[in-house]
């Protein structure tokens, strides 16, 4: 069974150092872009923001911070943001005395990609917390899209997925339904139905991703609403 966000947390809490490091690495690969963007909006340079995420990852292990996390306390993203904010404050207080250093990075981060994504954010009104939530939405939607792609490929429908995914992520190259139908021997109405089913499956994948990050299944709808509001900078969470 694939790991969920909370099952990764439980592995970190299990006490096996090697297992915890692998699980924490998987968890941080999910969260590091939102955390990086948060640090950048708080005024960190690109290199210092990357160092901050690496240092935060190290802290989660060395200080056993993850041992205090419980799925009955709410949303994992809220814990990660609060813990990282406290970590940055601590880092700022220590920076004048010493630099974190020496060790090998615990994560392999695509800092250039994260920086380019951050630079596309509005610069006028979004707070660091808003930026964090927006970047988390982008990460979540990307993961849902990858899950959808795997689902289609597993059913031997990878080519039609690639032809129609633009209807979901806005990357449509301009190929109309009629042209897609001609490629796959379908009439235009059948292509429209395929898009409808793909959108429904995508929403299902998004909700599944959200369900992994909340403690109560009843919170999925509220979390979905708040995450979508985050795309406009309107979330208050």
trRosetta pair geometry for C-beta under 8 A, 3 or more apart (Angstrom, degrees):
i j d omega theta_ij theta_ji phi_ij phi_ji
3 7 4.7 -144 -151 87 73 118
3 8 5.1 80 166 -60 128 86
3 11 7.5 -37 -129 -13 131 137
3 23 7.5 -163 -148 -131 157 91
3 26 6.7 50 82 131 151 154
4 7 4.7 93 46 7 76 102
4 8 7.1 -134 91 -6 40 85
4 212 4.1 -150 -165 -137 101 108
5 8 5.9 -58 -159 32 30 112
5 9 6.7 31 147 -19 64 103
5 27 7.0 94 -146 -125 70 93
5 30 7.1 -124 -104 94 97 169
5 76 5.3 -150 146 29 135 169
5 212 4.4 118 8 145 97 100
5 213 5.1 40 35 -86 160 68
6 9 5.3 -46 -150 32 42 116
6 10 6.5 43 151 -20 67 100
6 71 4.8 27 -132 -83 137 127
6 76 7.0 -144 -74 -62 74 133
6 212 6.6 -154 1 -174 86 68
6 213 7.9 175 -40 -102 88 29
7 10 5.5 -49 -149 35 37 113
7 11 6.6 43 150 -22 64 99
8 11 5.6 -50 -152 31 35 113
8 12 6.7 38 149 -20 64 101
8 23 4.7 167 -160 -174 74 96
8 24 7.6 142 166 -77 102 32
8 26 5.6 -132 -127 88 133 114
8 27 4.6 160 137 -68 139 103
9 12 5.6 -52 -154 33 35 113
9 13 6.4 27 150 -14 66 109
9 23 7.8 -168 -55 152 14 124
9 27 7.0 95 -67 -100 64 147
9 66 6.1 -158 -151 -172 79 111
9 69 5.5 -97 -163 99 133 131
9 71 7.5 152 69 -57 145 90
9 76 7.1 -138 -52 -119 139 126
10 13 5.5 -58 -147 42 35 110
10 14 6.6 59 148 -53 64 91
11 14 5.4 -30 -153 -7 36 122
11 16 8.0 -54 -175 54 74 104
11 19 5.6 -119 -179 150 99 101
11 20 6.5 176 135 -99 75 50
11 22 7.7 -65 142 79 136 87
11 23 3.6 173 96 -85 125 161
12 20 4.7 84 -137 -146 50 86
12 23 5.0 -140 -56 96 73 123
12 24 5.1 89 -104 -65 117 90
12 27 7.1 -33 -45 -4 133 148
12 60 7.4 -35 -168 147 143 111
12 61 7.7 -115 -158 -95 103 74
12 66 4.4 -31 123 121 134 156
13 20 7.7 138 -12 -111 18 109
13 66 6.0 -131 -66 123 80 98
13 67 5.4 126 -124 -110 91 62
13 69 7.6 -135 -62 57 124 90
14 19 6.0 -36 68 98 132 133
14 20 6.6 -160 48 -69 85 90
15 20 7.4 169 45 -47 5 126
16 19 3.8 42 94 24 118 118
16 20 6.1 165 82 -20 58 86
17 20 5.6 -57 -143 37 27 112
17 21 6.3 29 159 -22 64 104
17 61 7.9 77 -146 -165 81 118
18 21 5.8 -50 -148 32 30 112
18 22 6.7 28 154 -15 62 105
19 22 6.0 -57 -152 37 32 109
19 23 6.2 26 154 -15 66 111
20 23 5.8 -59 -144 42 30 108
20 24 5.9 28 159 -18 67 110
20 61 6.5 129 131 -122 119 100
20 66 8.0 166 -159 64 111 144
21 24 5.9 -55 -140 39 26 108
21 25 6.3 32 155 -23 61 106
21 61 6.7 29 -91 -106 73 147
21 106 7.4 -124 -158 -155 96 113
22 25 5.7 -54 -151 33 29 114
22 26 6.7 29 152 -18 63 103
23 26 5.7 -53 -153 34 34 111
23 27 6.3 33 150 -19 66 106
24 27 5.4 -52 -145 38 36 113
24 28 6.1 30 157 -16 68 107
24 57 6.5 131 150 -162 114 89
24 60 6.0 166 -146 100 132 128
24 61 6.1 -107 -6 -64 174 102
24 66 7.1 -127 -98 -39 109 158
24 106 7.8 -22 107 156 113 136
25 28 6.0 -57 -141 40 28 105
25 29 6.5 37 155 -27 62 102
25 57 7.7 59 -94 -164 54 133
25 106 6.6 -137 -93 154 93 92
25 107 6.2 168 -137 -98 82 79
26 29 5.8 -50 -152 26 30 114
26 30 7.3 30 149 -18 59 101
27 30 5.9 -58 -167 29 37 112
27 31 6.6 2 151 4 70 113
28 31 5.7 -68 -137 52 41 95
28 32 5.2 54 165 -54 78 102
28 53 7.4 133 -172 172 114 98
28 57 4.9 17 -101 -104 160 116
28 60 8.0 -174 -68 28 117 151
28 106 7.7 54 57 108 161 111
28 107 5.6 -104 111 -86 130 138
29 32 6.4 -28 -120 5 22 114
29 107 6.9 178 -74 -146 71 115
30 139 6.4 114 -173 162 63 136
30 143 7.5 13 -129 -67 96 146
31 34 5.8 -64 -165 48 61 107
31 35 5.6 54 144 -21 89 112
31 77 7.7 178 -116 -117 110 73
31 80 5.4 -109 -149 -171 150 157
31 136 7.5 -2 -127 -107 68 96
31 139 7.7 132 -98 125 31 174
32 35 5.5 -60 -143 44 36 111
32 36 5.8 43 157 -26 71 105
32 53 5.0 81 -147 -173 94 142
32 57 7.9 -11 -92 -58 109 121
32 107 6.4 164 -80 155 155 163
32 109 5.9 -119 142 -115 151 116
32 114 7.4 -74 124 -92 91 147
33 36 5.6 -49 -141 34 30 114
33 37 6.4 29 158 -17 63 105
33 114 5.0 -154 -124 -116 79 103
33 117 6.7 4 -165 73 120 150
33 135 5.2 -150 126 172 92 119
33 138 7.5 -90 118 83 139 113
33 139 5.7 161 58 -71 125 119
34 37 5.8 -56 -148 37 31 110
34 38 6.3 36 153 -23 65 105
34 77 7.7 -23 110 -147 165 106
34 80 8.0 72 91 115 125 131
34 81 7.9 -65 137 -83 120 93
34 131 7.9 154 -155 127 67 68
34 132 4.7 72 176 -160 98 65
34 133 7.4 70 -146 -62 125 15
34 135 3.9 167 -99 93 66 110
34 136 4.3 25 -83 -59 149 78
34 139 6.4 -82 -34 -6 103 137
35 38 5.5 -51 -149 33 33 116
35 39 6.5 33 154 -18 65 103
35 52 7.7 -151 150 110 103 100
35 53 5.0 123 106 -107 122 102
35 56 6.7 -127 180 58 148 160
35 80 7.1 -94 -74 157 111 110
35 84 5.3 -139 -134 -129 107 160
35 132 7.0 40 -85 -127 36 102
36 39 5.9 -57 -152 36 30 109
36 40 6.4 30 152 -19 65 106
36 49 5.1 86 -156 150 70 114
36 50 6.6 20 -122 -85 112 56
36 52 8.0 145 -110 69 54 101
36 53 5.4 -29 -72 -47 79 140
36 109 7.6 145 -70 -172 140 139
36 111 7.5 -169 -142 -128 148 71
36 114 4.6 8 99 169 155 143
36 115 7.9 -89 152 -64 128 58
36 118 7.0 -108 120 -58 96 132
36 135 7.8 -145 60 173 80 165
37 40 5.6 -53 -147 36 33 113
37 41 6.4 29 156 -15 66 106
37 114 7.0 -133 -53 -178 79 96
37 117 7.2 -72 -79 104 120 100
37 118 4.7 -174 -113 -102 85 102
37 121 6.9 110 -158 -33 121 151
37 131 4.7 -145 142 151 109 109
37 132 6.3 172 84 -86 101 47
37 134 7.7 -102 127 71 156 93
37 135 4.3 160 23 -43 151 153
38 41 6.1 -60 -151 39 28 106
38 42 6.5 25 152 -17 64 109
38 81 7.0 -176 -105 -133 161 86
38 84 6.6 81 90 115 147 137
38 85 7.8 -87 160 -75 135 78
38 128 4.9 77 -156 177 70 97
38 129 7.2 40 -126 -88 107 33
38 131 5.9 165 -87 88 52 105
38 132 4.0 26 -74 -74 113 104
38 135 7.7 -121 -35 32 78 137
39 42 5.6 -60 -149 39 33 111
39 44 4.3 -22 158 32 93 141
39 48 7.3 -151 158 113 124 81
39 49 3.8 151 101 -131 123 87
39 52 4.8 158 -120 68 152 149
39 53 7.0 -120 -7 -46 146 85
39 84 7.8 -96 -59 164 94 118
39 88 6.4 -173 -111 -100 88 132
39 128 8.0 80 -54 -150 15 123
40 43 7.9 142 177 9 29 9
40 44 5.8 -83 -90 65 36 86
40 46 7.0 21 -103 -90 110 55
40 49 4.9 -2 -61 -89 75 156
40 115 7.6 149 -92 -118 151 69
40 118 5.1 38 68 -171 162 153
40 131 7.7 -117 69 145 93 155
41 118 7.8 -145 -45 -159 84 111
41 121 7.7 -59 -77 100 115 152
41 126 7.2 -77 -134 108 145 94
41 127 7.3 108 147 158 138 34
41 128 4.0 171 96 -101 117 74
41 131 4.5 156 -29 17 152 158
42 88 6.3 31 111 168 165 157
42 128 4.9 33 -58 -96 82 149
44 48 4.3 -136 -168 97 98 108
44 49 4.2 136 106 -66 126 78
44 52 6.1 -61 -130 -14 167 141
44 88 7.7 -105 -49 -140 128 119
45 48 4.5 84 49 15 82 104
45 49 6.7 -144 87 -10 37 87
46 49 5.8 -56 -145 34 26 112
46 50 6.6 24 158 -16 63 104
46 111 6.5 104 173 169 103 116
46 115 5.2 9 -124 -100 124 129
47 50 5.8 -53 -150 36 33 109
47 51 6.3 34 151 -18 65 106
48 51 5.4 -51 -145 39 35 115
48 52 6.2 43 152 -28 65 102
49 52 5.5 -49 -149 29 31 115
49 53 6.8 30 154 -17 62 100
50 53 6.0 -53 -154 33 34 108
50 54 6.5 32 150 -15 65 106
50 109 6.0 178 -145 86 103 146
50 111 4.8 -20 -89 -107 136 128
50 114 7.9 139 -87 66 92 142
51 54 5.6 -57 -149 40 34 111
51 55 6.0 32 154 -19 69 109
51 100 6.5 153 173 68 111 117
52 55 5.7 -55 -144 40 29 110
52 56 6.2 35 154 -24 64 105
52 84 7.9 83 150 -166 108 97
52 87 7.3 130 -173 120 91 111
52 88 6.1 24 -156 -99 135 87
52 91 6.3 -129 -118 18 94 176
53 56 5.6 -50 -146 33 31 114
53 57 6.6 36 153 -21 62 102
53 107 7.2 -62 126 48 105 145
53 109 6.8 97 91 -87 138 158
54 57 5.8 -54 -155 32 32 113
54 58 6.6 30 150 -17 64 106
54 105 5.0 -74 -130 -137 136 89
54 106 6.1 147 -155 31 80 86
54 107 6.1 -143 -105 33 77 99
54 109 7.5 -113 -65 -9 94 136
55 58 5.5 -53 -149 37 36 113
55 59 6.2 39 152 -23 67 105
55 87 7.2 163 110 170 100 123
55 91 6.7 99 104 -94 153 130
55 100 4.9 43 -101 125 126 177
56 59 5.5 -53 -147 34 32 114
56 60 6.6 40 153 -28 64 99
56 83 7.5 116 -161 124 110 97
56 84 5.5 9 -131 -116 150 84
56 87 4.9 94 -106 129 93 168
57 60 5.9 -49 -155 23 31 114
57 61 7.4 18 152 -6 60 102
57 106 4.9 -152 115 73 131 135
57 107 5.8 149 -29 -26 172 116
58 61 6.2 -66 -164 40 35 103
58 62 5.9 12 157 -6 74 117
58 100 8.0 157 54 -169 148 136
58 103 7.2 115 -109 77 144 151
58 106 5.9 169 -69 -17 78 138
59 62 6.0 -63 -129 47 31 98
59 63 5.3 -4 -177 12 72 117
59 65 6.4 34 133 -11 85 135
59 87 6.0 169 55 -121 164 125
60 63 7.2 -54 -114 51 11 87
60 65 4.9 -85 -129 53 55 113
60 66 5.2 54 -179 -36 97 102
60 83 7.7 65 -92 149 95 145
61 64 7.6 10 179 -72 27 41
61 66 7.7 4 -80 7 43 118
64 67 4.5 -5 168 2 95 125
64 68 7.9 99 129 -19 80 84
65 68 6.4 -57 -175 25 47 106
65 69 7.8 50 137 -29 69 100
65 83 6.2 110 167 -149 140 135
66 69 5.4 -41 -161 13 56 119
69 73 7.1 -127 -159 44 52 133
69 76 7.3 52 -170 -123 131 81
69 79 5.6 85 -118 179 108 163
70 73 4.8 96 69 -11 84 106
70 215 8.0 42 126 -109 68 133
71 76 7.9 -24 -109 -62 70 96
71 215 4.4 149 162 -115 70 89
72 215 5.3 135 -106 -166 25 142
73 79 7.2 76 101 -70 122 121
73 215 6.7 149 46 -53 34 152
74 78 5.9 -26 117 50 121 139
74 79 7.6 151 79 -40 93 95
74 214 7.3 -44 -178 -146 47 67
74 215 5.6 -71 -88 3 13 123
74 219 8.0 158 -147 -121 66 172
75 78 4.3 85 77 1 101 106
75 79 7.2 -171 98 -6 57 82
75 213 6.0 31 -156 144 78 90
75 214 5.5 -23 -98 -104 77 69
75 215 7.4 -108 -61 -9 39 85
75 219 7.5 -138 -70 142 96 147
75 223 6.8 155 -105 -108 127 123
75 237 7.9 21 49 174 160 135
76 79 5.6 -53 -154 35 40 112
76 80 6.3 38 152 -20 70 106
76 213 4.7 -108 35 -154 108 77
76 214 7.8 -113 1 -67 82 31
77 80 5.6 -53 -146 37 35 112
77 81 6.3 34 156 -19 67 106
77 133 7.5 92 153 -110 137 72
77 136 5.6 68 -136 -151 137 160
77 213 5.9 29 -22 179 96 132
78 81 6.0 -55 -146 37 29 108
78 82 6.3 25 158 -15 64 110
78 237 7.0 -83 -89 167 106 103
79 82 6.0 -62 -147 40 28 107
79 83 6.0 22 160 -16 66 113
80 83 6.0 -58 -142 40 26 108
80 84 6.1 22 160 -17 63 111
81 84 5.9 -59 -144 39 27 108
81 85 6.3 31 156 -23 64 106
81 129 6.6 72 -174 -129 139 84
81 132 5.5 107 -112 143 115 158
82 85 5.8 -53 -148 32 29 113
82 86 6.6 26 155 -14 63 105
83 86 5.9 -57 -153 38 31 109
83 87 6.3 35 149 -23 65 107
84 87 5.3 -51 -147 35 35 116
84 88 6.4 38 154 -21 67 100
85 88 5.9 -52 -150 32 30 110
85 89 6.7 31 152 -18 62 104
86 89 5.7 -53 -151 34 35 113
86 90 6.4 35 151 -18 66 106
87 90 5.7 -57 -152 38 32 112
87 91 6.3 34 151 -22 66 106
88 91 5.4 -52 -146 35 33 114
88 92 6.4 36 155 -21 66 102
89 92 5.9 -52 -150 33 30 111
89 93 6.6 29 152 -17 62 107
90 93 5.8 -58 -152 36 32 112
90 94 6.4 17 155 -9 66 112
91 94 5.9 -66 -146 44 31 103
91 95 6.1 50 155 -52 68 98
91 100 7.5 -45 -130 -22 105 121
92 95 5.7 -34 -143 0 30 120
93 96 8.0 -62 173 19 30 97
94 97 5.6 -72 -167 46 58 107
94 98 6.4 -41 165 52 94 79
95 98 7.8 -113 -143 66 23 36
95 99 7.1 38 -143 -93 65 62
103 106 8.0 11 130 -46 121 83
105 108 7.3 119 108 -78 122 44
105 109 7.5 -103 169 6 143 99
109 114 7.0 -20 171 -10 105 138
110 113 4.1 14 131 23 116 120
110 114 6.4 137 95 -19 72 87
111 114 5.6 -57 -147 40 36 111
111 115 6.0 36 155 -22 69 106
112 115 5.8 -55 -146 36 29 111
112 116 6.5 28 155 -18 63 105
113 116 5.9 -54 -148 35 30 109
113 117 6.4 28 155 -16 64 106
114 117 5.8 -57 -150 38 32 110
114 118 6.2 33 152 -21 66 107
115 118 5.5 -53 -146 36 32 113
115 119 6.3 34 155 -23 66 105
116 119 5.8 -52 -147 33 31 112
116 120 7.0 32 153 -21 60 102
117 120 6.0 -57 -160 28 34 112
117 121 7.8 48 143 -35 60 92
117 135 7.0 101 132 -122 125 101
117 138 7.1 167 -168 119 133 164
118 121 5.8 -39 -169 4 45 116
118 131 7.5 43 -136 -171 86 126
118 135 7.7 -5 -88 -87 75 131
121 126 6.4 -92 169 56 112 150
121 131 5.8 36 -158 -123 161 102
121 134 7.0 125 -118 90 114 147
122 125 6.5 -13 123 38 127 78
122 126 5.5 115 73 -7 98 115
122 233 7.1 -45 44 -60 133 146
125 233 6.7 82 99 163 102 153
126 130 4.2 -130 -163 92 89 132
126 131 5.4 109 136 -57 122 81
126 134 7.3 -24 -156 -10 147 141
126 233 4.9 -106 -97 -125 97 121
127 130 4.7 103 51 4 72 102
127 131 7.1 -132 97 -4 41 86
128 131 5.5 -54 -150 35 34 114
128 132 6.4 40 152 -23 66 102
129 132 5.5 -49 -150 31 35 115
129 133 6.5 30 154 -15 66 104
130 133 5.9 -58 -149 38 32 107
130 134 6.2 31 154 -19 67 107
130 230 6.9 174 -156 -150 66 78
130 233 5.0 38 -173 -141 138 74
130 235 6.6 154 -120 55 75 91
131 134 5.8 -55 -145 37 30 111
131 135 6.2 26 158 -15 65 108
132 135 6.1 -62 -150 39 26 106
132 136 6.3 27 153 -21 63 108
133 136 5.5 -53 -147 35 33 114
133 137 6.6 38 152 -23 64 99
133 226 7.8 -83 -165 146 136 93
133 227 7.1 -148 178 -122 97 60
133 230 3.9 -124 131 -135 111 136
133 235 5.2 -104 124 65 162 149
133 237 6.8 118 -101 76 144 92
134 137 5.7 -50 -155 30 34 113
134 138 6.7 33 149 -17 65 102
134 230 5.0 -164 -76 152 57 97
134 231 6.2 116 -128 -102 88 39
134 233 7.1 -11 -64 -78 128 64
135 138 5.5 -48 -150 34 38 113
135 139 6.4 40 150 -19 65 103
136 139 5.5 -52 -149 37 35 113
136 140 6.2 35 153 -20 67 106
136 227 7.3 -100 102 -132 100 104
136 230 7.4 -26 60 136 95 164
137 140 5.6 -56 -145 38 31 111
137 141 6.2 27 158 -16 67 107
137 227 4.9 151 -98 -180 102 93
137 228 7.4 136 -134 -84 138 32
137 230 5.1 172 -34 84 134 123
137 231 5.7 -115 110 -64 163 86
138 141 6.0 -56 -144 39 28 107
138 142 6.3 30 155 -20 62 109
139 142 5.7 -59 -151 36 28 113
139 143 6.4 26 154 -18 64 106
140 143 5.8 -56 -150 36 30 109
140 144 6.4 30 153 -18 65 105
140 206 6.9 75 144 -145 102 77
140 209 5.0 144 -162 132 91 140
140 210 7.0 54 -165 -68 140 71
140 227 6.8 -33 53 -169 155 148
141 144 5.6 -52 -147 36 34 112
141 145 6.3 37 152 -21 65 104
141 169 7.9 137 151 -112 116 94
141 206 6.6 1 -107 -110 64 107
142 145 5.6 -53 -149 34 32 112
142 146 6.5 31 153 -17 65 104
143 146 5.6 -52 -148 36 34 111
143 147 6.4 36 152 -20 65 103
143 209 5.5 127 92 -115 117 138
144 147 5.6 -52 -149 36 33 112
144 148 6.3 35 151 -20 65 104
144 202 6.4 88 144 -165 114 70
144 205 4.0 131 -160 122 89 105
144 206 4.4 9 -113 -77 163 60
144 208 7.5 137 -115 56 94 92
144 209 5.1 -94 -68 -17 95 138
145 148 5.6 -52 -148 35 33 113
145 149 6.4 37 151 -22 64 103
145 165 7.3 82 -158 -156 109 119
145 168 7.0 158 -111 117 103 133
145 169 6.3 35 -109 -68 146 127
145 202 7.2 14 -94 -135 62 105
145 205 7.6 142 -56 108 25 146
146 149 5.5 -48 -147 33 34 115
146 150 6.5 34 153 -18 64 102
147 150 5.8 -53 -150 36 32 110
147 151 6.4 37 150 -23 64 105
147 205 4.7 169 85 -151 122 124
147 208 7.4 -129 127 77 166 131
147 209 7.5 -166 1 -60 147 105
148 151 5.5 -52 -150 32 33 116
148 152 6.5 29 154 -15 66 104
148 161 7.3 168 134 -148 90 125
148 168 7.9 -93 94 143 165 176
148 198 7.4 83 -177 -164 131 82
148 201 6.0 121 -128 122 105 106
148 202 5.3 -3 -84 -96 153 72
148 205 5.1 -102 -57 -23 91 163
149 152 6.0 -57 -150 38 31 107
149 153 6.2 27 155 -16 67 109
149 158 7.3 51 -172 -130 77 83
149 161 5.9 138 -124 149 63 147
149 165 7.5 10 -85 -94 96 139
150 153 5.7 -55 -141 41 31 110
150 154 6.0 36 156 -25 65 108
151 154 5.8 -56 -150 33 26 113
151 155 6.8 8 156 -4 60 109
151 201 6.9 -153 98 171 153 133
151 205 7.6 -131 -11 -79 141 126
152 155 6.0 -69 -152 45 32 100
152 157 4.4 -91 -171 85 85 95
152 158 5.6 131 118 -88 96 45
152 160 7.2 -134 -171 71 128 84
152 161 3.7 116 113 -60 164 137
153 156 7.6 46 -174 -73 34 18
153 157 7.3 -111 -74 60 24 55
153 158 4.0 42 -101 -78 76 109
153 161 7.1 -73 -49 23 69 150
157 160 5.0 -46 -176 44 88 110
157 161 5.9 100 123 -31 84 95
158 161 5.5 -55 -150 33 33 117
158 162 6.5 31 156 -18 67 103
159 162 5.9 -54 -152 35 32 108
159 163 6.5 31 150 -19 64 108
159 184 7.7 160 110 -92 112 112
160 163 5.3 -52 -146 37 38 115
160 164 6.1 12 162 -1 69 114
160 180 7.8 93 -141 -179 78 110
160 184 5.9 51 -94 -96 106 155
160 194 6.6 -78 165 178 129 146
161 164 6.4 -78 -145 49 24 92
161 165 5.8 41 161 -53 67 102
161 198 7.3 157 -121 -124 70 128
162 165 6.0 -31 -131 2 27 117
163 175 7.1 -80 -164 94 84 143
163 180 5.1 133 157 -133 126 109
163 183 6.7 -166 -121 77 152 148
163 184 7.4 -160 46 -36 167 125
164 167 5.4 -29 179 15 75 117
164 168 7.7 64 134 -11 76 98
164 180 6.6 81 -73 -151 85 156
164 191 7.5 -172 -94 -169 122 89
164 194 6.3 -128 -81 120 166 110
164 195 5.6 -148 -165 -93 126 80
164 198 5.8 160 119 -8 131 170
165 168 5.5 -59 -165 37 55 110
165 169 6.0 4 155 14 88 109
165 171 7.0 -1 110 58 91 110
165 198 7.8 -129 -93 173 51 143
166 169 6.6 -74 -125 56 33 78
166 170 7.1 -67 -167 104 65 9
166 171 4.7 -109 -116 81 82 63
166 172 3.1 129 148 -82 125 56
166 173 6.2 -122 -80 -5 160 63
166 175 7.8 114 40 43 148 91
167 172 6.2 67 -64 -77 48 118
167 195 4.9 -47 116 -143 169 117
167 198 7.1 91 76 84 121 133
167 199 7.2 -82 123 -63 109 102
168 198 6.6 -107 -53 133 124 111
168 199 6.4 -177 -96 -97 95 71
168 202 5.4 179 -136 -88 137 167
172 175 7.3 -135 -174 39 84 69
175 179 4.8 -115 -170 85 86 133
175 180 5.9 104 135 -55 111 87
176 179 5.1 98 57 9 72 100
176 180 7.1 -133 104 -2 39 89
177 180 5.6 -55 -147 39 34 111
177 181 6.1 39 154 -23 67 106
177 188 4.9 86 119 -150 112 84
177 191 4.2 159 -164 98 94 136
177 192 5.9 15 -142 -58 154 76
177 195 7.5 -76 -104 -22 112 135
178 181 5.6 -53 -149 35 30 114
178 182 6.5 34 152 -23 63 103
178 188 5.0 -22 -85 -88 70 111
178 191 7.7 -145 -65 27 25 152
179 182 5.7 -50 -151 30 33 113
179 183 6.8 36 150 -21 62 102
180 183 5.7 -54 -156 31 35 114
180 184 6.5 -3 159 10 68 111
180 186 7.5 -22 118 60 79 115
180 191 5.1 119 88 -135 114 140
181 184 6.4 -79 -144 53 28 87
181 185 7.6 -88 173 87 61 10
181 186 4.2 -107 -140 83 79 77
181 187 5.7 17 -166 -175 143 8
181 188 5.3 -99 -21 -76 156 46
181 190 6.6 114 -121 63 110 98
181 191 4.6 -100 -66 -37 95 127
182 185 7.8 35 -166 -69 23 31
184 191 7.8 129 54 -90 123 98
186 190 4.0 -125 -174 89 107 128
186 191 5.4 131 109 -55 127 81
186 194 7.3 13 169 -20 168 136
187 190 5.0 97 55 5 70 104
187 191 7.4 -133 100 -6 38 87
188 191 5.6 -53 -153 33 37 112
188 192 6.5 39 150 -20 67 102
189 192 5.5 -50 -150 33 36 114
189 193 6.5 38 150 -19 65 103
190 193 5.6 -52 -151 36 34 113
190 194 6.5 39 148 -23 64 103
191 194 5.4 -51 -150 33 35 115
191 195 6.5 37 150 -19 65 101
192 195 5.7 -51 -151 34 34 112
192 196 6.4 38 149 -22 64 104
193 196 5.4 -49 -148 33 35 116
193 197 6.5 33 153 -17 66 103
194 197 5.8 -53 -149 37 31 109
194 198 6.3 34 151 -21 64 107
195 198 5.5 -54 -145 36 32 114
195 199 6.3 33 155 -20 65 103
196 199 6.0 -54 -150 34 28 110
196 200 6.6 27 152 -17 62 106
197 200 5.7 -55 -149 37 33 112
197 201 6.2 32 153 -17 67 107
198 201 5.7 -56 -147 39 31 110
198 202 6.2 36 152 -24 65 106
199 202 5.5 -52 -146 34 31 115
199 203 6.5 34 154 -19 64 101
200 203 5.9 -51 -152 34 32 111
200 204 6.6 35 148 -20 62 105
201 204 5.3 -52 -152 34 36 117
201 205 6.4 38 149 -21 66 102
202 205 5.6 -51 -149 34 34 112
202 206 6.4 36 151 -20 65 102
203 206 5.6 -50 -147 34 34 113
203 207 6.3 32 154 -16 65 106
204 207 5.9 -57 -149 39 29 109
204 208 6.4 33 151 -22 63 106
205 208 5.5 -52 -148 34 33 115
205 209 6.6 36 152 -20 64 101
206 209 5.7 -53 -154 33 32 112
206 210 6.5 30 150 -17 65 105
206 224 7.2 89 131 -124 110 107
207 210 5.5 -52 -147 37 36 113
207 211 6.2 44 152 -28 66 103
207 220 5.8 58 -160 174 90 129
207 224 6.5 -18 -102 -80 78 132
208 211 5.6 -48 -146 29 32 116
208 212 7.1 37 153 -24 59 99
209 212 6.0 -55 -164 24 34 113
209 213 7.4 13 149 -8 62 110
210 213 6.0 -75 -161 39 39 104
210 214 6.6 13 157 -7 76 113
210 220 5.3 112 110 -145 118 83
210 223 5.1 157 -171 104 119 125
210 224 5.7 -45 -87 -71 173 80
210 227 7.0 -133 -104 -1 119 152
211 214 6.5 -69 -140 41 32 97
211 217 6.3 14 -138 -120 103 77
211 220 5.3 -9 -83 -98 78 124
213 223 7.2 166 85 -174 104 156
214 217 7.4 135 93 -89 113 25
214 219 4.3 -151 179 85 144 122
214 220 6.2 -162 42 -75 146 58
214 223 5.4 -131 -61 -37 136 153
215 219 7.1 48 53 19 62 143
216 219 4.7 92 73 -10 90 105
217 220 5.9 -15 -171 -20 53 113
218 221 7.7 -42 176 21 47 99
219 222 5.3 -62 -160 47 61 111
219 223 5.5 61 143 -25 87 107
220 223 5.8 -60 -145 40 28 109
220 224 6.1 33 156 -24 65 106
221 224 5.6 -51 -147 32 29 114
221 225 6.5 29 154 -18 63 104
222 225 5.8 -55 -152 35 32 111
222 226 6.4 27 153 -15 66 107
223 226 5.7 -56 -145 40 33 109
223 227 6.1 31 157 -19 67 108
224 227 6.0 -58 -145 38 26 108
224 228 6.4 24 157 -16 63 107
225 228 6.0 -59 -150 37 28 108
225 229 6.4 28 152 -18 64 107
226 229 5.5 -54 -149 37 33 113
226 230 6.6 47 148 -33 63 98
226 235 5.2 81 -175 -129 80 113
226 237 5.1 34 -173 -3 141 137
227 230 5.3 -39 -155 17 37 121
227 231 7.8 48 148 -25 57 88
227 235 7.5 25 -91 -84 22 144
228 231 6.0 -37 -169 12 43 113
229 232 6.0 -63 -166 41 49 102
229 234 4.5 -90 180 77 97 100
229 235 4.6 129 100 -70 103 76
230 233 7.3 44 -168 -79 39 23
230 234 7.5 -119 -79 51 23 60
230 235 4.2 -8 -79 -15 73 136
230 237 8.0 -60 -72 48 108 102
